[in-house]
Amino acid sequence: MPLIPEEPQIHESAQGPRATPAAGRTASTPRPVPGPRPAAPSRPGRPGPVRPVPTQRTPRESAKPGPSIPSATPQVQLIPASVEGALGAAEEAVDLLLESGRAPGDVLVITTGEPHPWAAHELSFGEAAYWAQHDAGDDVFYAEASAVSRAAARPVVVVAVNGGTDASVATTLPSALGRAGALLIVCGDAAQIDSVLGAGV
């Protein structure tokens, strides 16, 4: 039968969806549709569940929406944690900061009790090598409360209230606040932190 000019001729090689595969052929497997990206893995040595979003506070004034303008008073975030859990909470806060795009050199972590394992390890190579890493400013730096006066200011300071006397905590928190350019995150007992920052800010 001759073709009618009005009807287009369809070749077998034409692309298009098929309801069923032709005899002798298998249907092509559909390509997977990319879904949401998996969460970035946590940094090594920091297992555990993600903690709730910390409460945010701005000392002496309420938070105001608008462009991010550096101010003399950094924002303060409190992450409630026990003395035993304060260091883990601080590590999780650092992970979240880095995952959100904060540069590692922007972060200083201070412990009020036992030193962070990284600090203890690095100090085993000597004070000069330890402080040389601080001065390089290209990675997160961990320091004990007794060394806060030697540490330079960084945009973000994280304090783990993992021990120490009330007097040392009362001295450390205002010092940490003075070194925080934009954000101070404090992990520890909420009542103790409120009483110290309330007097120290």
N, C-alpha and C positions, 0 to 999 in steps of 0.2 A: 504494500500500500504506500503510495507516495506521501511525502510529508506535506502538511498544510502549511503555507507560509506564515500564518499567524502564530503557530505553536513553536516555541523555541525547542531546539533539540538539546536534550540533557545527556551529557556523556557520563559513563560509569565512573570516570576519575574525578568527577566534580565533588568538592568538599561539602559537607553538610551533615546534620544529625541523622542517624538511622534508628529506626525503631527496633529492628532485629538485624543481626549480622547476616551477610550473604552466606549462602551455603559454602562450607569449606573455609570460611574466614572466621577469625575470632574478633570479638568486639574489643576496641582499644580501651585500655584502662584509663579512666579519667585522671588527670593530673591533680595532685592534692592542692587545695586552696590554702595559702599561707594563713595561719591563725595568729593570735596574739603572741608576741615574743615571750619566751619563758623569763621568769625573774632571774636577775643576775645572781650568780652564786655568791654566797657570803665569803668573806675573806677567810683564808685558812686559819684554823684554830679558834673559830668563833661559832661553835654550834649552838643550837637552841632556838626556841620559837621567837618570832618577831614580837617585840613589845608594843603596846598601844602607843599611839601618837602622843608625844609629851604635851603637857599643858604649857601654854606660852604666856609669858608675862613681860611687861615693859615697866621697869621701875619708874615710879613717880609720875607716870603719865599713861594714858590709855593708848592702845595701838591705833595708829591712824593710817587708813589706806592711802596709797599714792605711790609715787616713784620712790625707788630705793635710794635714799640720800644718806651718806654717812653721818652719824650723829655722835655726840659725846657719850651718850648712854646706850650701850648695846642692849639688844633684846635678851631676855632671860627665859630659858625653858627649864622646867623641873621635870625630871623623870623619877617618880617615886621608886625606891629600891631599898632593900635591906642592906646592912653593912656587907653581908656575904655576897649579895647580888649586885652591888654597885659597880664593880669592875666589869662584869658581864654586860650590864646595861650601858656602860660607857662605850664598850667595844661595839655594841649594836648601834649606838648613836653614830659612832665614827663610820661604820659600814654604810648607814643610811646617808650620811653626808657625802661620802665618796660616790655612792650610787646615784645621788642626785646631781652630780657634776662638780662638787666642791673639789678643788685641787688638794692633794695630800699635804702640800706645804703650807696650806692655810690653817691646819688644825694642830693645836697643842692639847695634850691630855695630861692632867695633873691628878695624882693619887694622894689621898690624905693619910692612908695607912701603908700597907705593904706596897712596894714598888710594882709597877707593871712588869710582867715577865720579860718583855722586850727591853725595858730599861735596865733590869738586872743583868740580862745577857750582855747588852752593849757596854755596860760599865765594867764588865769583866775584862774588857780589852783596854781599860784605862780611861780616866777622865778626859784626856785630850781628844781621843778618838770619839768619845761620846758627844762632847760639846761641839766637835767639828761637824758632826751630823746636824746638830741644832743650827749651827751657823750657816750650813749649806741651804737649809730651808726648803728642801725639795721633797720631804716626806713628813708624814705624821710624826710628831716628836712626843715622847712620853717622859714626864719628869715627876719627881717626888715633890711634895708640898714644900719641903725644906729648900728646894732649888728654884722656887717660883721667882724669887727676886733676880735670879740670873737669866731666866728665860725672857726672850724678846716677845713683844706683842704679836699676836696673830689674829686674823679675822675671826676665827672660831676657837674658843677655849672650852674643853670638856673637863669637868671635875668629877672624879669618882670618890665619893665620901665613903671609903672602904675601911675606915678605922681612924685612929688618931684621937687625941683628946678634944673635948669641946673647944678648948682655948686655941688649939692648932687649927681646927676647922674654922673657927671665928676669924682667924688671921688669914687663912688661905682663901676663903671665898671672896672677900673684898679685893685681895691682890689679884685673883683670877679675873674678877670683873674689870679691874683696871687694865688687864692685858688683852681683853677681848675687844676686838675692833667692831664687830657687828653682832656677835651672838655668844652668849654664855649658856652652856648646857650643864646642869648640875644633876648628878645621879646620886640619890641617897634618901635619907629620912626627911619627909616633907616638913614636919614640924620643926626639926632642927635647922633645916635650910631656911625656912621662912623667918625664924627668929634671928638667924645670923644675917641674912641679906636685908631684913627689915631694919636692922641696926646699922649695917655697914653701907647701905646705898644712900 
